[in-house]
Amino acid sequence: MSTTLSTMDADAATDIDPDVAAALGDEGLTYKVWGGDWCPDCTQQLPQFAAALDAAGVAADRIEQFPVEKVDGEKQGPGMDEYDVEYIPTVIVFDGSGTEVARFVESADSDIATYLARELADG
């Protein structure tokens, strides 16, 4: 059974830079996304990121979603300890051999897709 975040429903109104889409759509890249449907940063940022992945042609089986809950003021969710996830949204990009090649954590000077595309280009 696949676990999903409603915040990863693509925002169809989003315009995606073709260079960003090309970087995100690179064959072999996979994505792990941590977020919470209750989290304001996630609900603001993840729909646009999902639209970018759609525009890049990234198949759903290359995107793994990890819902994070808030329990007694603490964020809890699958894989958080294993991947050292503390803040959400967090998106980790892996190459074909399973090596982490880029990571977005909570916020940056640009949207998630643009940030990750820049990280992938610099890598």
C-alpha positions as CSV (number, residue, x, y, z in Angstrom):
1,M,0.0,0.0,0.0
2,S,1.3,3.4,-0.9
3,T,1.2,6.2,1.6
4,T,0.6,9.7,0.2
5,L,0.4,13.3,1.3
6,S,-2.5,15.4,0.0
7,T,-0.1,18.2,-0.2
8,M,1.7,16.3,-3.0
9,D,-1.3,16.8,-5.3
10,A,0.1,18.8,-8.1
11,D,-0.8,22.5,-8.5
12,A,-1.9,22.6,-12.2
13,A,-1.5,26.4,-12.3
14,T,2.3,26.3,-11.8
15,D,4.6,27.3,-14.6
16,I,7.8,25.2,-14.6
17,D,11.1,26.3,-16.0
18,P,12.1,23.8,-18.7
19,D,15.7,23.6,-17.3
20,V,14.4,22.8,-13.9
21,A,12.1,20.1,-15.3
22,A,15.0,18.6,-17.3
23,A,17.2,18.4,-14.2
24,L,14.4,16.8,-12.0
25,G,13.5,14.4,-14.8
26,D,16.9,12.9,-15.2
27,E,16.6,9.2,-15.5
28,G,17.7,7.3,-12.4
29,L,16.8,10.0,-9.9
30,T,14.4,9.1,-7.1
31,Y,12.8,11.3,-4.5
32,K,11.9,10.8,-0.8
33,V,9.5,13.5,0.4
34,W,8.7,14.2,4.1
35,G,5.8,16.5,4.9
36,G,2.7,17.0,6.9
37,D,-0.7,17.9,5.6
38,W,-1.1,20.0,8.8
39,C,2.2,21.9,8.1
40,P,1.8,25.4,6.6
41,D,5.3,25.3,4.9
42,C,4.3,21.9,3.3
43,T,0.9,23.0,2.1
44,Q,2.5,26.1,0.5
45,Q,5.5,24.4,-1.1
46,L,4.7,20.7,-1.9
47,P,1.9,21.2,-4.5
48,Q,4.2,23.3,-6.6
49,F,7.0,20.8,-6.2
50,A,4.6,18.0,-7.2
51,A,3.6,20.0,-10.3
52,A,7.3,20.3,-11.2
53,L,7.8,16.6,-10.9
54,D,4.8,16.0,-13.2
55,A,6.2,18.5,-15.7
56,A,9.5,16.7,-15.5
57,G,7.9,13.4,-16.3
58,V,8.9,11.8,-13.0
59,A,6.9,8.6,-12.6
60,A,5.0,8.1,-9.3
61,D,7.1,5.0,-8.6
62,R,10.2,7.2,-8.3
63,I,8.6,9.4,-5.6
64,E,8.3,8.0,-2.1
65,Q,6.1,10.0,0.3
66,F,6.5,10.0,4.1
67,P,3.7,11.6,6.1
68,V,4.8,13.3,9.3
69,E,2.5,13.6,12.2
70,K,2.8,15.9,15.2
71,V,2.5,14.0,18.4
72,D,2.8,15.8,21.7
73,G,4.6,18.7,19.9
74,E,7.1,16.3,18.3
75,K,7.3,15.5,14.6
76,Q,7.1,11.7,14.0
77,G,7.1,9.7,10.9
78,P,8.6,6.8,9.0
79,G,12.3,7.2,8.0
80,M,12.9,10.4,9.9
81,D,15.7,8.9,12.1
82,E,17.2,6.8,9.3
83,Y,17.5,9.8,7.0
84,D,18.2,12.5,9.7
85,V,15.0,14.4,8.9
86,E,14.2,17.1,11.5
87,Y,12.3,19.8,9.6
88,I,9.6,19.5,7.0
89,P,9.2,19.7,4.1
90,T,12.3,17.7,3.5
91,V,13.0,16.3,0.0
92,I,16.0,14.0,-0.6
93,V,17.1,13.1,-4.1
94,F,19.0,9.9,-4.8
95,D,20.9,8.8,-7.9
96,G,20.6,5.4,-9.6
97,S,23.0,3.8,-7.1
98,G,21.0,5.0,-4.1
99,T,23.5,7.8,-3.1
100,E,22.0,11.0,-1.8
101,V,22.8,13.8,-4.4
102,A,20.7,16.7,-3.1
103,R,18.5,17.7,-0.2
104,F,16.0,20.4,0.4
105,V,15.1,21.2,4.1
106,E,12.1,23.4,5.1
107,S,12.9,26.6,3.2
108,A,15.4,28.2,0.9
109,D,15.8,31.2,-1.3
110,S,13.7,29.6,-4.1
111,D,11.0,27.0,-4.5
112,I,11.9,23.3,-3.9
113,A,12.2,22.3,-7.6
114,T,14.5,25.2,-8.5
115,Y,16.6,24.7,-5.4
116,L,17.1,21.0,-6.1
117,A,17.8,21.6,-9.8
118,R,20.5,24.0,-8.8
119,E,21.9,21.5,-6.3
120,L,21.9,18.7,-9.0
121,A,23.7,21.0,-11.5
122,D,26.3,21.9,-8.9
123,G,26.8,18.3,-7.9
